Amino acid sequence: MTDSPRPAPLQPPSPEDIRKRIYAIVAASSGNLVEWFDFYVYAFCAIYFAPSFFPKADPTAQLLNTAGVFAAGFLMRPIGGWLFGRIADRHGRKTSMLISVLMMCFGSLLIACLPTYGAIGNWAPALLLLARLLQGLSVGGEYGTTATYMSEIALKGRRGFFSSFQYVTLIGGQLLAVLVVVVLQQLLDEGQLRSWGWRVPFVIGALTAVVALALRRTLRETSSAATRRNKEAGSLTALFRHHKAAFLTVLGYTAGGSLIFYTFTTYMQKYLVNSAGMSIKTASTVMTGCLFVYMCMQPLFGALSDRIGRRSNMLAFGALGTAATVPLLSALQIVSSPLAAFALISIALAIVSLYTSISGIVKAEMFPPEVRALGVGLAYAISNAIFGGSAEYVALALKSAGHQSAFYWYVTAMMALAFGVSLRLPRQARHLRHEY
């Protein structure tokens, strides 16, 4: 008997190849930062522009109207996940990412230039809603395509580390939005901010989107021509016929991941004010510091997944989240020291980082190339819209009804679900095929 031939050993990447891939990660993630900056700057500026579009005497009614428009953006995410996932699988990841950031640019520019209610009447809030729907569609499509591209372009053995930069830029977009608003608050008085200053962040968002568009145009495609020509590429029928189990698995752990992410990020500032009794300024300072630390954690936990495996990361996330959510939220409810609050939230965000650092790649590794962007984007968008988008509303509704602690157990139950679903993950990630 003769020995069967052994496969040729993999050649280590050249320095030039490493540089090209790092540049591709930066170019792809730059658009991600712009998308999230534009999406969240709306929330931070709403208090200033609400009277210009919803001229009611009651400020609360104005904010409710702007919040409704913000929520509409969340509802568009599943449509964006389907639309841009289909485009990415049938026409290429690069094409999808270019259209996505271009649409976000147009949405931000539209808001920046919108006439007020006093100038065009009911057309003003209608056009504001249209702009937010475009932005929601864009953000819904951005996640899946960017996650797919970054997972396919990353170096084998370091995919967790490279893919973690998707959440670095996502969190960075939120921080940048806060920073721009804070700077404007220092430079302009409240009258100027309400009159025209609120438009400046949207102009900045549109301009940075143009830069991201230029960077993304230089990217090379990672999907093969054969994959794009596949009759099942970007097909919902093929996704649910052949990959239903993978889709449901991603849907399950994303539900818990989105819920706990929004609990300890966007909702936490209000929680510190309403439950712990901190001042708005102190709570904002604490959360800014926590978000910065959280952003820096992503590459560390991404690199950890390269050593222990994605499945181990996800199981640790589910187990620690299930065990620690109630104690952490209970302690934060009575915390009085800003430093103690910072420490407790940082611990919570370290647990969340076990998931967010590999959020994109752990989903991408569940699907074959022909439905990868669709499977990742649609599953994420559905879970994010239902559980992430409703996190603050559910928390406040339960608090108003006198059952605040019920929200703690709700998050805990979803984390237990994430743990159970993560048991279905393969012990060894499938090989991602790509051309570059």
TORMIFI-49386 format. One record per residue (C-alpha): x, y, z; residue in three letters. Coordinates in Angstrom, 3 decimals. Layout:
+----------+----------+----------+---------+
|       xx |       yy |       zz | residuo |
+----------+----------+----------+---------+
|        X |        Y |        Z |     ala |
...
+----------+----------+----------+---------+
//
This chain:
+----------+----------+----------+---------+
|       xx |       yy |       zz | residuo |
+----------+----------+----------+---------+
|    0.000 |    0.000 |    0.000 |     met |
|    1.163 |    3.498 |   -0.769 |     thr |
|    0.706 |    6.424 |    1.528 |     asp |
|   -1.957 |    8.910 |    0.423 |     ser |
|   -0.511 |   12.299 |   -0.513 |     pro |
|   -0.514 |   14.842 |    2.244 |     arg |
|   -1.934 |   18.291 |    1.622 |     pro |
|    0.638 |   21.007 |    1.112 |     ala |
|    1.212 |   23.045 |    4.292 |     pro |
|   -0.370 |   26.467 |    4.374 |     leu |
|    2.056 |   29.223 |    3.531 |     gln |
|    2.263 |   32.032 |    6.089 |     pro |
|    0.901 |   35.334 |    4.754 |     pro |
|    3.416 |   37.785 |    3.373 |     ser |
|    3.880 |   41.223 |    4.973 |     pro |
|    2.252 |   42.754 |    1.882 |     glu |
|   -0.782 |   40.467 |    2.241 |     asp |
|   -1.096 |   41.364 |    5.936 |     ile |
|   -0.967 |   45.092 |    5.102 |     arg |
|   -3.651 |   44.701 |    2.431 |     lys |
|   -5.949 |   42.869 |    4.787 |     arg |
|   -5.473 |   45.369 |    7.605 |     ile |
|   -6.258 |   48.194 |    5.176 |     tyr |
|   -9.388 |   46.319 |    4.054 |     ala |
|  -10.516 |   45.925 |    7.676 |     ile |
|  -10.001 |   49.665 |    8.285 |     val |
|  -11.801 |   50.675 |    5.084 |     ala |
|  -14.758 |   48.365 |    5.734 |     ala |
|  -15.082 |   49.326 |    9.400 |     ser |
|  -14.846 |   53.072 |    8.640 |     ser |
|  -18.262 |   52.868 |    7.021 |     gly |
|  -19.561 |   51.008 |   10.057 |     asn |
|  -18.418 |   53.874 |   12.310 |     leu |
|  -20.119 |   56.439 |   10.065 |     val |
|  -23.353 |   54.447 |    9.947 |     glu |
|  -23.634 |   54.233 |   13.726 |     trp |
|  -22.548 |   57.833 |   14.259 |     phe |
|  -25.310 |   59.021 |   11.943 |     asp |
|  -27.906 |   56.710 |   13.479 |     phe |
|  -27.264 |   57.697 |   17.095 |     tyr |
|  -26.639 |   61.410 |   16.625 |     val |
|  -30.380 |   61.667 |   15.985 |     tyr |
|  -31.123 |   60.481 |   19.528 |     ala |
|  -28.639 |   62.918 |   21.091 |     phe |
|  -29.891 |   65.923 |   19.093 |     cys |
|  -33.633 |   65.194 |   19.350 |     ala |
|  -34.099 |   67.454 |   22.378 |     ile |
|  -32.975 |   70.429 |   20.277 |     tyr |
|  -34.789 |   69.852 |   16.986 |     phe |
|  -38.056 |   68.320 |   18.281 |     ala |
|  -39.908 |   71.695 |   18.484 |     pro |
|  -38.931 |   72.494 |   14.876 |     ser |
|  -40.754 |   69.443 |   13.515 |     phe |
|  -43.447 |   68.734 |   16.109 |     phe |
|  -44.716 |   72.125 |   17.318 |     pro |
|  -46.796 |   71.039 |   20.297 |     lys |
|  -46.936 |   72.922 |   23.564 |     ala |
|  -45.966 |   69.850 |   25.582 |     asp |
|  -42.203 |   69.067 |   25.369 |     pro |
|  -42.898 |   65.447 |   26.328 |     thr |
|  -45.205 |   65.055 |   23.325 |     ala |
|  -42.469 |   66.449 |   21.099 |     gln |
|  -39.919 |   63.964 |   22.409 |     leu |
|  -42.401 |   61.098 |   22.073 |     leu |
|  -42.892 |   61.988 |   18.420 |     asn |
|  -39.143 |   62.070 |   17.783 |     thr |
|  -38.769 |   58.806 |   19.713 |     ala |
|  -41.442 |   57.265 |   17.497 |     gly |
|  -39.477 |   58.266 |   14.423 |     val |
|  -36.333 |   56.782 |   16.062 |     phe |
|  -38.194 |   53.515 |   16.677 |     ala |
|  -39.307 |   53.433 |   13.041 |     ala |
|  -35.626 |   53.220 |   12.128 |     gly |
|  -35.354 |   50.027 |   14.191 |     phe |
|  -38.364 |   48.514 |   12.446 |     leu |
|  -36.697 |   49.013 |    9.062 |     met |
|  -33.664 |   46.956 |   10.081 |     arg |
|  -35.081 |   43.516 |    9.174 |     pro |
|  -35.983 |   44.813 |    5.712 |     ile |
|  -32.463 |   46.227 |    5.399 |     gly |
|  -30.979 |   42.923 |    6.578 |     gly |
|  -32.886 |   41.056 |    3.866 |     trp |
|  -32.347 |   43.595 |    1.066 |     leu |
|  -28.637 |   44.213 |    1.566 |     phe |
|  -27.953 |   40.567 |    2.432 |     gly |
|  -29.462 |   39.580 |   -0.909 |     arg |
|  -27.445 |   42.243 |   -2.725 |     ile |
|  -24.224 |   41.129 |   -0.988 |     ala |
|  -24.746 |   37.440 |   -1.827 |     asp |
|  -25.888 |   38.017 |   -5.425 |     arg |
|  -23.863 |   41.077 |   -6.459 |     his |
|  -20.952 |   41.168 |   -4.023 |     gly |
|  -20.088 |   42.394 |   -0.535 |     arg |
|  -18.425 |   45.546 |   -1.872 |     lys |
|  -21.501 |   46.600 |   -3.865 |     thr |
|  -23.732 |   46.160 |   -0.834 |     ser |
|  -21.407 |   48.174 |    1.440 |     met |
|  -21.170 |   51.018 |   -1.082 |     leu |
|  -24.945 |   51.318 |   -1.451 |     ile |
|  -25.419 |   51.112 |    2.323 |     ser |
|  -23.060 |   53.964 |    3.215 |     val |
|  -24.365 |   56.062 |    0.286 |     leu |
|  -27.922 |   55.672 |    1.583 |     met |
|  -26.840 |   56.702 |    5.095 |     met |
|  -25.088 |   59.741 |    3.625 |     cys |
|  -28.273 |   60.781 |    1.814 |     phe |
|  -30.396 |   60.279 |    4.955 |     gly |
|  -28.100 |   62.449 |    7.086 |     ser |
|  -27.870 |   65.157 |    4.420 |     leu |
|  -31.649 |   65.184 |    4.107 |     leu |
|  -32.100 |   65.747 |    7.858 |     ile |
|  -29.404 |   68.446 |    7.884 |     ala |
|  -31.185 |   70.394 |    5.133 |     cys |
|  -34.823 |   69.783 |    6.104 |     leu |
|  -37.072 |   72.858 |    6.327 |     pro |
|  -38.973 |   73.104 |    9.607 |     thr |
|  -42.686 |   72.737 |   10.295 |     tyr |
|  -43.029 |   76.499 |   10.174 |     gly |
|  -41.775 |   76.525 |    6.585 |     ala |
|  -43.486 |   73.527 |    4.970 |     ile |
|  -46.021 |   72.318 |    7.532 |     gly |
|  -46.724 |   68.586 |    7.788 |     asn |
|  -44.178 |   67.822 |    5.085 |     trp |
|  -41.428 |   68.490 |    7.653 |     ala |
|  -42.175 |   65.547 |   10.000 |     pro |
|  -43.054 |   63.361 |    6.999 |     ala |
|  -39.647 |   63.991 |    5.401 |     leu |
|  -37.924 |   63.475 |    8.760 |     leu |
|  -39.608 |   60.074 |    8.983 |     leu |
|  -38.500 |   59.259 |    5.429 |     leu |
|  -34.887 |   60.134 |    6.269 |     ala |
|  -34.967 |   57.913 |    9.363 |     arg |
|  -36.489 |   55.035 |    7.401 |     leu |
|  -33.622 |   55.292 |    4.917 |     leu |
|  -31.108 |   55.340 |    7.766 |     gln |
|  -32.775 |   52.367 |    9.467 |     gly |
|  -32.716 |   50.456 |    6.184 |     leu |
|  -29.039 |   51.296 |    5.756 |     ser |
|  -28.016 |   50.282 |    9.303 |     val |
|  -30.040 |   47.077 |    9.005 |     gly |
|  -28.042 |   46.142 |    5.918 |     gly |
|  -24.687 |   47.368 |    7.195 |     glu |
|  -24.219 |   44.848 |    9.990 |     tyr |
|  -24.585 |   41.612 |    8.042 |     gly |
|  -22.555 |   42.674 |    5.034 |     thr |
|  -19.720 |   44.193 |    7.070 |     thr |
|  -19.601 |   41.167 |    9.389 |     ala |
|  -19.442 |   38.864 |    6.390 |     thr |
|  -16.754 |   40.876 |    4.629 |     tyr |
|  -14.566 |   41.228 |    7.724 |     met |
|  -14.821 |   37.518 |    8.507 |     ser |
|  -13.849 |   36.609 |    4.944 |     glu |
|  -10.947 |   39.048 |    4.709 |     ile |
|   -9.434 |   38.265 |    8.125 |     ala |
|   -6.357 |   36.078 |    8.438 |     leu |
|   -6.916 |   32.454 |    9.384 |     lys |
|   -6.169 |   31.972 |   13.073 |     gly |
|   -6.818 |   35.674 |   13.815 |     arg |
|  -10.380 |   36.039 |   12.541 |     arg |
|  -11.765 |   36.746 |   16.003 |     gly |
|   -9.268 |   39.564 |   16.559 |     phe |
|   -9.820 |   41.201 |   13.171 |     phe |
|  -13.604 |   40.826 |   13.228 |     ser |
|  -13.798 |   42.433 |   16.684 |     ser |
|  -13.139 |   45.793 |   15.057 |     phe |
|  -16.718 |   45.816 |   13.804 |     gln |
|  -17.878 |   46.555 |   17.368 |     tyr |
|  -14.896 |   48.833 |   18.002 |     val |
|  -16.236 |   51.107 |   15.263 |     thr |
|  -19.872 |   50.573 |   16.277 |     leu |
|  -19.162 |   51.767 |   19.819 |     ile |
|  -16.797 |   54.397 |   18.432 |     gly |
|  -19.662 |   55.798 |   16.373 |     gly |
|  -21.754 |   56.227 |   19.523 |     gln |
|  -18.869 |   57.866 |   21.380 |     leu |
|  -18.133 |   60.195 |   18.475 |     leu |
|  -21.789 |   61.240 |   18.358 |     ala |
|  -21.686 |   62.087 |   22.073 |     val |
|  -18.403 |   63.972 |   21.667 |     leu |
|  -19.665 |   66.114 |   18.779 |     val |
|  -22.786 |   67.081 |   20.721 |     val |
|  -20.744 |   67.910 |   23.857 |     val |
|  -18.382 |   70.130 |   21.832 |     val |
|  -21.333 |   71.963 |   20.259 |     leu |
|  -22.856 |   72.469 |   23.702 |     gln |
|  -19.639 |   74.208 |   24.764 |     gln |
|  -19.412 |   76.399 |   21.656 |     leu |
|  -23.076 |   77.375 |   21.183 |     leu |
|  -25.800 |   78.541 |   23.521 |     asp |
|  -29.113 |   76.702 |   23.760 |     glu |
|  -30.885 |   79.139 |   21.456 |     gly |
|  -28.324 |   78.563 |   18.702 |     gln |
|  -28.474 |   74.810 |   19.180 |     leu |
|  -32.268 |   74.828 |   18.804 |     arg |
|  -32.166 |   77.217 |   15.854 |     ser |
|  -29.454 |   75.702 |   13.642 |     trp |
|  -26.718 |   74.053 |   15.728 |     gly |
|  -28.460 |   70.661 |   15.763 |     trp |
|  -27.936 |   70.447 |   11.991 |     arg |
|  -24.120 |   70.454 |   12.306 |     val |
|  -23.724 |   66.794 |   13.446 |     pro |
|  -25.805 |   65.620 |   10.487 |     phe |
|  -23.613 |   67.603 |    8.096 |     val |
|  -20.538 |   66.030 |    9.720 |     ile |
|  -22.128 |   62.609 |    9.322 |     gly |
|  -22.819 |   63.172 |    5.629 |     ala |
|  -19.256 |   64.398 |    4.994 |     leu |
|  -17.645 |   61.475 |    6.817 |     thr |
|  -19.882 |   59.104 |    4.855 |     ala |
|  -18.325 |   60.480 |    1.663 |     val |
|  -14.869 |   59.644 |    3.067 |     val |
|  -16.029 |   56.119 |    3.963 |     ala |
|  -17.485 |   55.741 |    0.476 |     leu |
|  -14.125 |   56.672 |   -1.075 |     ala |
|  -12.325 |   54.137 |    1.146 |     leu |
|  -14.788 |   51.362 |    0.385 |     arg |
|  -14.455 |   51.914 |   -3.353 |     arg |
|  -10.857 |   50.686 |   -3.075 |     thr |
|  -11.882 |   47.358 |   -1.515 |     leu |
|  -11.569 |   44.101 |   -3.392 |     arg |
|  -14.435 |   41.652 |   -3.506 |     glu |
|  -14.281 |   38.572 |   -1.233 |     thr |
|  -17.112 |   36.530 |   -2.741 |     ser |
|  -16.317 |   34.478 |   -5.837 |     ser |
|  -18.072 |   34.856 |   -9.185 |     ala |
|  -19.226 |   31.238 |   -8.899 |     ala |
|  -20.823 |   31.945 |   -5.525 |     thr |
|  -22.642 |   35.008 |   -6.855 |     arg |
|  -23.933 |   33.043 |   -9.881 |     arg |
|  -25.244 |   30.249 |   -7.662 |     asn |
|  -29.026 |   30.025 |   -8.153 |     lys |
|  -29.449 |   29.914 |   -4.358 |     glu |
|  -27.359 |   33.049 |   -3.730 |     ala |
|  -29.266 |   35.486 |   -1.529 |     gly |
|  -32.388 |   33.315 |   -1.614 |     ser |
|  -34.718 |   33.252 |    1.381 |     leu |
|  -36.101 |   29.934 |    0.181 |     thr |
|  -32.643 |   28.373 |    0.136 |     ala |
|  -31.807 |   29.912 |    3.517 |     leu |
|  -34.826 |   28.430 |    5.264 |     phe |
|  -34.817 |   25.147 |    3.335 |     arg |
|  -31.187 |   24.192 |    3.953 |     his |
|  -30.000 |   26.393 |    6.823 |     his |
|  -33.026 |   26.828 |    9.079 |     lys |
|  -31.233 |   25.365 |   12.113 |     ala |
|  -28.310 |   27.765 |   11.712 |     ala |
|  -30.697 |   30.689 |   11.256 |     phe |
|  -32.661 |   29.816 |   14.409 |     leu |
|  -29.422 |   29.347 |   16.368 |     thr |
|  -28.199 |   32.806 |   15.364 |     val |
|  -31.642 |   34.264 |   16.068 |     leu |
|  -31.614 |   32.741 |   19.568 |     gly |
|  -28.272 |   33.939 |   20.855 |     tyr |
|  -28.613 |   37.320 |   19.130 |     thr |
|  -31.836 |   37.916 |   21.054 |     ala |
|  -30.000 |   37.641 |   24.374 |     gly |
|  -26.935 |   39.447 |   23.047 |     gly |
|  -28.906 |   42.428 |   21.721 |     ser |
|  -31.006 |   42.712 |   24.882 |     leu |
|  -28.079 |   42.762 |   27.321 |     ile |
|  -26.060 |   45.047 |   25.011 |     phe |
|  -28.766 |   47.727 |   24.977 |     tyr |
|  -29.447 |   47.215 |   28.699 |     thr |
|  -25.886 |   48.101 |   29.702 |     phe |
|  -25.280 |   50.767 |   27.024 |     thr |
|  -28.144 |   52.972 |   25.800 |     thr |
|  -30.539 |   52.269 |   28.703 |     tyr |
|  -27.942 |   52.388 |   31.464 |     met |
|  -27.636 |   56.195 |   31.527 |     gln |
|  -31.370 |   56.532 |   32.226 |     lys |
|  -31.166 |   53.703 |   34.766 |     tyr |
|  -28.464 |   55.505 |   36.751 |     leu |
|  -30.593 |   58.671 |   36.796 |     val |
|  -34.033 |   57.158 |   37.446 |     asn |
|  -33.097 |   54.283 |   39.757 |     ser |
|  -29.755 |   55.171 |   41.357 |     ala |
|  -30.584 |   58.890 |   41.646 |     gly |
|  -27.463 |   60.216 |   39.899 |     met |
|  -27.455 |   63.556 |   38.130 |     ser |
|  -27.683 |   63.495 |   34.334 |     ile |
|  -24.194 |   64.992 |   34.005 |     lys |
|  -22.632 |   62.418 |   36.354 |     thr |
|  -24.409 |   59.523 |   34.644 |     ala |
|  -23.274 |   60.787 |   31.225 |     ser |
|  -19.670 |   60.996 |   32.418 |     thr |
|  -19.796 |   57.470 |   33.871 |     val |
|  -21.264 |   56.036 |   30.675 |     met |
|  -18.784 |   57.831 |   28.425 |     thr |
|  -15.918 |   56.272 |   30.395 |     gly |
|  -17.579 |   52.851 |   30.366 |     cys |
|  -18.169 |   52.948 |   26.618 |     leu |
|  -14.545 |   53.879 |   25.983 |     phe |
|  -13.318 |   50.950 |   28.100 |     val |
|  -15.869 |   48.695 |   26.408 |     tyr |
|  -14.592 |   49.733 |   22.975 |     met |
|  -11.015 |   48.900 |   23.984 |     cys |
|  -12.087 |   45.464 |   25.273 |     met |
|  -13.252 |   44.208 |   21.877 |     gln |
|   -9.871 |   43.240 |   20.325 |     pro |
|   -8.824 |   41.541 |   23.580 |     leu |
|  -11.881 |   39.302 |   23.702 |     phe |
|  -11.719 |   38.745 |   19.951 |     gly |
|   -8.141 |   37.510 |   20.309 |     ala |
|   -9.281 |   35.317 |   23.223 |     leu |
|  -11.767 |   33.574 |   20.919 |     ser |
|   -8.927 |   32.734 |   18.532 |     asp |
|   -7.265 |   30.822 |   21.373 |     arg |
|  -10.214 |   29.146 |   23.122 |     ile |
|  -12.713 |   28.967 |   20.262 |     gly |
|  -15.882 |   30.866 |   19.434 |     arg |
|  -18.095 |   28.270 |   21.113 |     arg |
|  -16.237 |   28.652 |   24.420 |     ser |
|  -16.594 |   32.441 |   24.225 |     asn |
|  -20.343 |   32.156 |   23.643 |     met |
|  -20.869 |   29.600 |   26.416 |     leu |
|  -18.954 |   31.802 |   28.867 |     ala |
|  -21.059 |   34.771 |   27.757 |     phe |
|  -24.336 |   32.916 |   28.323 |     gly |
|  -23.292 |   31.396 |   31.652 |     ala |
|  -21.806 |   34.575 |   33.155 |     leu |
|  -24.672 |   36.716 |   31.855 |     gly |
|  -27.212 |   34.359 |   33.420 |     thr |
|  -25.415 |   34.351 |   36.773 |     ala |
|  -24.428 |   38.024 |   37.002 |     ala |
|  -27.296 |   40.073 |   35.517 |     thr |
|  -29.539 |   40.193 |   38.594 |     val |
|  -26.691 |   40.914 |   41.079 |     pro |
|  -25.198 |   43.625 |   38.847 |     leu |
|  -28.479 |   45.434 |   38.122 |     leu |
|  -29.531 |   45.147 |   41.784 |     ser |
|  -26.213 |   46.655 |   42.917 |     ala |
|  -26.457 |   49.459 |   40.335 |     leu |
|  -29.948 |   50.319 |   41.572 |     gln |
|  -28.555 |   51.425 |   44.948 |     ile |
|  -25.066 |   52.557 |   43.930 |     val |
|  -24.074 |   56.039 |   45.120 |     ser |
|  -20.446 |   56.314 |   44.047 |     ser |
|  -19.731 |   57.112 |   40.362 |     pro |
|  -16.542 |   55.028 |   40.597 |     leu |
|  -18.490 |   52.045 |   41.919 |     ala |
|  -21.023 |   52.460 |   39.117 |     ala |
|  -18.188 |   52.617 |   36.589 |     phe |
|  -16.679 |   49.396 |   37.972 |     ala |
|  -19.973 |   47.492 |   38.009 |     leu |
|  -20.922 |   48.533 |   34.471 |     ile |
|  -17.430 |   47.718 |   33.213 |     ser |
|  -17.757 |   44.202 |   34.660 |     ile |
|  -21.091 |   43.820 |   32.882 |     ala |
|  -19.627 |   45.082 |   29.611 |     leu |
|  -16.696 |   42.678 |   29.929 |     ala |
|  -19.235 |   39.844 |   30.003 |     ile |
|  -21.069 |   41.355 |   27.016 |     val |
|  -17.722 |   41.626 |   25.186 |     ser |
|  -17.447 |   37.841 |   25.105 |     leu |
|  -20.333 |   38.080 |   22.611 |     tyr |
|  -19.948 |   41.430 |   20.856 |     thr |
|  -16.258 |   40.957 |   20.032 |     ser |
|  -17.113 |   37.914 |   17.899 |     ile |
|  -20.735 |   38.765 |   17.141 |     ser |
|  -20.191 |   39.013 |   13.399 |     gly |
|  -17.830 |   36.129 |   12.807 |     ile |
|  -19.630 |   33.588 |   14.983 |     val |
|  -22.700 |   34.200 |   12.808 |     lys |
|  -20.784 |   34.238 |    9.520 |     ala |
|  -19.224 |   30.865 |   10.331 |     glu |
|  -22.709 |   29.329 |   10.505 |     met |
|  -23.567 |   29.899 |    6.825 |     phe |
|  -22.071 |   29.005 |    3.425 |     pro |
|  -20.934 |   31.881 |    1.154 |     pro |
|  -24.037 |   31.969 |   -1.071 |     glu |
|  -26.380 |   32.919 |    1.815 |     val |
|  -23.865 |   34.169 |    4.372 |     arg |
|  -24.646 |   37.903 |    4.278 |     ala |
|  -28.387 |   37.212 |    4.126 |     leu |
|  -28.325 |   34.747 |    7.018 |     gly |
|  -26.184 |   36.981 |    9.239 |     val |
|  -27.943 |   40.245 |    8.409 |     gly |
|  -31.548 |   39.053 |    8.589 |     leu |
|  -31.185 |   37.024 |   11.808 |     ala |
|  -29.363 |   39.902 |   13.515 |     tyr |
|  -31.833 |   42.538 |   12.332 |     ala |
|  -34.915 |   40.614 |   13.474 |     ile |
|  -33.556 |   39.870 |   16.951 |     ser |
|  -32.082 |   43.343 |   17.313 |     asn |
|  -35.335 |   45.068 |   16.334 |     ala |
|  -37.491 |   42.933 |   18.650 |     ile |
|  -35.280 |   42.537 |   21.721 |     phe |
|  -32.673 |   45.297 |   21.426 |     gly |
|  -35.038 |   47.992 |   20.200 |     gly |
|  -37.601 |   47.226 |   22.913 |     ser |
|  -35.144 |   46.919 |   25.842 |     ala |
|  -35.570 |   50.462 |   27.118 |     glu |
|  -39.353 |   50.460 |   26.641 |     tyr |
|  -39.800 |   47.155 |   28.509 |     val |
|  -37.506 |   48.285 |   31.352 |     ala |
|  -39.330 |   51.602 |   31.811 |     leu |
|  -42.781 |   50.002 |   31.521 |     ala |
|  -41.975 |   47.457 |   34.240 |     leu |
|  -40.502 |   50.165 |   36.454 |     lys |
|  -43.613 |   52.288 |   35.975 |     ser |
|  -45.774 |   49.311 |   36.969 |     ala |
|  -43.714 |   48.826 |   40.133 |     gly |
|  -41.977 |   45.654 |   38.976 |     his |
|  -38.515 |   46.903 |   38.084 |     gln |
|  -36.812 |   43.698 |   39.224 |     ser |
|  -38.879 |   41.734 |   36.708 |     ala |
|  -36.753 |   43.296 |   33.971 |     phe |
|  -33.624 |   41.844 |   35.611 |     tyr |
|  -35.111 |   38.372 |   35.397 |     trp |
|  -36.269 |   38.967 |   31.825 |     tyr |
|  -32.681 |   39.716 |   30.789 |     val |
|  -31.476 |   36.716 |   32.811 |     thr |
|  -33.957 |   34.406 |   31.061 |     ala |
|  -32.780 |   35.608 |   27.644 |     met |
|  -29.167 |   35.033 |   28.675 |     met |
|  -30.062 |   31.483 |   29.729 |     ala |
|  -31.588 |   31.051 |   26.268 |     leu |
|  -28.355 |   32.349 |   24.702 |     ala |
|  -26.387 |   29.780 |   26.725 |     phe |
|  -28.682 |   26.946 |   25.663 |     gly |
|  -28.583 |   27.938 |   22.005 |     val |
|  -24.793 |   28.316 |   22.112 |     ser |
|  -24.538 |   24.627 |   22.985 |     leu |
|  -25.624 |   24.022 |   19.382 |     arg |
|  -22.574 |   25.801 |   18.000 |     leu |
|  -19.990 |   23.534 |   16.339 |     pro |
|  -16.899 |   22.806 |   18.411 |     arg |
|  -14.703 |   23.851 |   15.536 |     gln |
|  -15.707 |   26.693 |   13.231 |     ala |
|  -16.172 |   25.719 |    9.597 |     arg |
|  -13.575 |   27.016 |    7.186 |     his |
|  -14.529 |   30.274 |    5.518 |     leu |
|  -13.827 |   30.106 |    1.794 |     arg |
|  -12.901 |   33.368 |    0.156 |     his |
|  -10.834 |   34.862 |   -2.611 |     glu |
|   -8.642 |   37.871 |   -2.156 |     tyr |
+----------+----------+----------+---------+
//
